[in-house]
Amino acid sequence: MTAIDHRTVRVRPTGRRSRMISAVLALVLAAGLGASAPVAFAGDLEDKQAALEAEAARVQQSLEFVDARIAKAAGDLVIFQGQLPGAQQALLEAQGRVASAVREVEALAARVDLAQQNKAKINQQLETDKQKISGTKKLIGQIATQAYKSGGVPSNLTLFFGANSGSSLTDTIDLADQAMRSQNSAMDKLTQQNATNVNSQARLEAVEAEIKDLKSKADDALAKEKAARDEAAAKKEQVDKLIADTTRLNGELQAAKPGIQNQLAAVQTSQNAVAAEIAERDRKLREAWEAEQRRLAEVAAAAARAQGQAVQPYAPVTGSPSAFGLRHPFSSDIPITSGFGWRATPPGTIDFYGQGGYMHTGIDFGAPCGTPVYAPAAGTVFSAGWANDGGGNNVKISHGVVQGNSLTTIYYHNTSVAVSPGQQVSQGQLIAYSGTTGNSTGCHSHFETWLNGVAVDPMRLL
């Protein structure tokens, strides 16, 4: 999250103080109580998270000049509130997966039960077929025995030698024919029963294979159900934590309201004093420069008149601010994490001075703590060390007047400073080490340029 500093608000007349207090309290009541308007998010989760963090950074920028802890709480609250709907939706989806897994387990259990019933029926059919086959075989044996007792099928010898004297050949043949038909019928029945038995065995093997497969699927479904339940439990824990954190931060912000009111008054008074000091110092410097220019012009005019030359009326000429020739305050390429200018306030969060936004009077460089800070131009240090305006360890340098323009540069939140008030510094001289002192939520360097008593974008001058 971008680290921003305390001086995010351009100093306004003291009469606007009541509206400023109402504005910050609006944040406590709106952002704190979840009344902020929904943020427009991109499609994927990473974009949503990035949008939430950007929204939280804007809220922190709005409050950090008052109190870094409160700013962090308000920023966290924005993120928690933004994450909560997604977490709740994820919980619903996880619970849906649990229900789906339960239905799958129940369906597989029902199929296993049905297959077990089919297996029992087939086993019963096999037992019945086994008994029928046994009975048919027994019948065939009885037919053969009876046929034999009744004369049976005569062999060639008995037919030729008439050994079966008890009956005629015709009677013997008739009895044999009847026995053969009975036996053939029984054999056909046995063949059919054997075929039925083979089919039942095949069905049994198929059902057993189905049961094995269903049980494997059921085991997988149970594992899936457990995983789904574990996931749902984790999602619920996340939702519960977000709700608890949101409730806690709401309470903190509500409890902080009286303190915020007092801090607002103190910070605004301090900011007004700093702005007034810069404006007055630069006014005097420009007046002194102007007086010197007039004196020099008068000296030149007197010399011209003495030589009988024409004298042009005095007309002050103001040059370009680039004449200061500012260098970058860092020796390496440090990224800008927060630029200069008017910031539209996120809907439902804060409304500084009733204007729907706030003025960031400098730029923030994302410099790690301890990064050397150098004077961008020669000048005189008029403030160095700890300040009670929320800027922590600061350095303020007056660069005098060049071509009619006065310039002041300011550096906030330093870990330490390397200069002292009244000291003359040259361009490129070490003046401080960046840090996160004062009302700051992370290592960075806040850099301001005041041209003719008015804060301007430093990038215009670097």
FENTA-V924945 format. One record per residue. RES is the residue in one letter. PHI is phi in whole degrees, 0 to 359 (999 if undefined). OMEGA is omega in whole degrees, -180 to 180 (none if undefined). Layout:
res->{RES/RES}
phi->{PHI/PHI}
omega->{OMEGA/OMEGA}
This chain:
res->{M/T/A/I/D/H/R/T/V/R/V/R/P/T/G/R/R/S/R/M/I/S/A/V/L/A/L/V/L/A/A/G/L/G/A/S/A/P/V/A/F/A/G/D/L/E/D/K/Q/A/A/L/E/A/E/A/A/R/V/Q/Q/S/L/E/F/V/D/A/R/I/A/K/A/A/G/D/L/V/I/F/Q/G/Q/L/P/G/A/Q/Q/A/L/L/E/A/Q/G/R/V/A/S/A/V/R/E/V/E/A/L/A/A/R/V/D/L/A/Q/Q/N/K/A/K/I/N/Q/Q/L/E/T/D/K/Q/K/I/S/G/T/K/K/L/I/G/Q/I/A/T/Q/A/Y/K/S/G/G/V/P/S/N/L/T/L/F/F/G/A/N/S/G/S/S/L/T/D/T/I/D/L/A/D/Q/A/M/R/S/Q/N/S/A/M/D/K/L/T/Q/Q/N/A/T/N/V/N/S/Q/A/R/L/E/A/V/E/A/E/I/K/D/L/K/S/K/A/D/D/A/L/A/K/E/K/A/A/R/D/E/A/A/A/K/K/E/Q/V/D/K/L/I/A/D/T/T/R/L/N/G/E/L/Q/A/A/K/P/G/I/Q/N/Q/L/A/A/V/Q/T/S/Q/N/A/V/A/A/E/I/A/E/R/D/R/K/L/R/E/A/W/E/A/E/Q/R/R/L/A/E/V/A/A/A/A/A/R/A/Q/G/Q/A/V/Q/P/Y/A/P/V/T/G/S/P/S/A/F/G/L/R/H/P/F/S/S/D/I/P/I/T/S/G/F/G/W/R/A/T/P/P/G/T/I/D/F/Y/G/Q/G/G/Y/M/H/T/G/I/D/F/G/A/P/C/G/T/P/V/Y/A/P/A/A/G/T/V/F/S/A/G/W/A/N/D/G/G/G/N/N/V/K/I/S/H/G/V/V/Q/G/N/S/L/T/T/I/Y/Y/H/N/T/S/V/A/V/S/P/G/Q/Q/V/S/Q/G/Q/L/I/A/Y/S/G/T/T/G/N/S/T/G/C/H/S/H/F/E/T/W/L/N/G/V/A/V/D/P/M/R/L/L}
phi->{999/298/273/238/247/287/265/270/240/294/293/244/302/301/297/271/300/298/291/295/299/299/294/293/295/297/296/301/279/273/293/294/261/79/266/291/291/295/273/282/252/283/289/265/297/296/294/298/295/297/295/297/294/295/296/296/297/295/294/297/301/288/243/294/295/272/198/297/294/294/299/295/297/294/295/298/298/301/294/298/295/289/282/301/302/295/294/295/295/298/296/300/295/295/296/296/294/297/299/296/295/297/298/295/298/296/295/293/297/294/293/297/299/296/296/295/297/298/298/297/296/294/299/296/296/298/296/296/298/298/293/295/298/298/295/294/299/296/297/299/295/294/299/296/295/295/298/294/294/272/118/58/265/298/281/301/290/294/291/279/255/66/297/271/283/284/210/283/297/295/298/296/295/298/296/295/297/297/297/296/296/297/292/298/297/293/294/299/297/297/299/296/294/296/296/297/296/298/297/296/299/297/298/297/297/295/294/297/295/296/297/298/295/296/295/296/295/296/298/297/295/296/296/296/296/296/298/296/295/298/297/297/296/294/297/295/299/296/298/300/293/299/295/296/295/297/298/297/294/304/297/298/293/296/292/276/307/299/295/298/301/294/294/303/297/292/294/295/299/294/295/299/294/298/298/295/298/296/298/291/299/293/298/295/296/292/296/296/297/299/298/293/296/296/298/296/294/293/299/293/293/297/295/293/295/297/263/74/268/290/246/275/296/292/220/298/243/258/269/275/300/295/297/291/62/296/258/292/287/237/278/245/281/257/290/274/261/205/273/270/125/285/243/293/283/304/305/79/252/207/222/298/56/71/258/75/177/208/255/267/274/209/235/251/262/281/276/300/303/92/286/298/245/242/293/284/199/293/179/242/286/246/205/204/113/285/233/268/263/92/273/66/289/235/227/236/236/264/261/74/239/232/53/87/253/260/219/232/240/227/227/246/71/291/296/205/243/246/227/223/303/89/284/273/238/257/299/86/283/296/239/192/235/298/195/213/281/78/276/217/252/176/299/186/229/265/236/237/234/247/257/56/82/234/292/231/293/302/292/289/252/285}
omega->{-177/177/-178/-176/-172/-170/179/-174/174/-177/179/176/-176/-178/-180/-173/-176/179/177/178/179/-178/-179/176/176/176/-179/-177/-176/178/-178/-178/174/-178/-176/-179/-179/179/178/-176/173/-170/-172/-173/-179/179/178/-179/179/179/177/-179/177/178/179/179/179/178/178/177/-178/-173/-170/179/179/-175/-176/-179/178/178/179/180/-180/177/178/-179/177/-180/-179/180/178/-179/-173/180/179/179/178/177/177/177/178/179/178/177/176/178/175/-180/179/179/178/179/179/179/-179/180/179/178/178/179/177/179/178/179/177/177/177/178/179/179/-180/177/177/178/179/178/178/179/179/179/179/179/179/179/-180/177/178/178/179/179/179/179/-179/180/-179/179/-180/-180/-178/179/177/178/-176/174/-180/-177/-179/179/-176/-175/175/-179/-180/-173/-175/-180/-179/179/-179/179/-179/180/179/179/180/180/179/180/180/-179/179/-179/178/178/179/179/176/179/179/179/179/180/176/178/177/180/179/179/179/178/179/178/180/179/179/180/179/177/178/180/179/180/-179/179/177/178/179/177/178/-180/177/178/179/179/180/179/180/179/178/179/-180/179/179/179/179/178/179/179/-180/-180/179/179/-180/180/179/178/-180/-179/175/-180/179/-178/178/-179/-177/-175/-179/179/179/179/-180/-179/179/-179/-178/-179/-179/177/180/180/177/-179/179/-179/180/179/180/-179/-179/180/-178/178/180/179/-180/178/178/178/180/179/179/178/178/180/179/179/179/177/-180/180/179/178/180/180/180/179/178/-180/178/-179/177/178/-178/176/-179/180/178/-178/-179/176/179/180/178/177/-177/171/180/-179/178/-179/179/-177/-180/-177/174/-179/176/-174/-178/168/-177/179/175/-178/174/-178/174/-178/-177/-177/-176/176/-179/-175/-180/179/-179/-177/174/-168/178/173/180/174/-179/-177/175/178/179/178/-180/177/-175/178/-179/179/178/180/-179/177/177/173/179/-179/-174/176/-178/-180/180/-178/180/177/-175/172/176/-176/172/-179/175/-179/177/180/175/180/175/-177/174/174/-176/-178/-176/171/-179/173/177/179/-176/-180/180/-179/-180/-177/173/180/177/179/180/-179/177/-180/-177/173/-176/-179/-178/-180/-178/179/-177/-179/178/-179/176/176/177/-174/180/173/-180/-179/-179/176/-179/179/178/180/-180/-177/175/-172/-177/none}
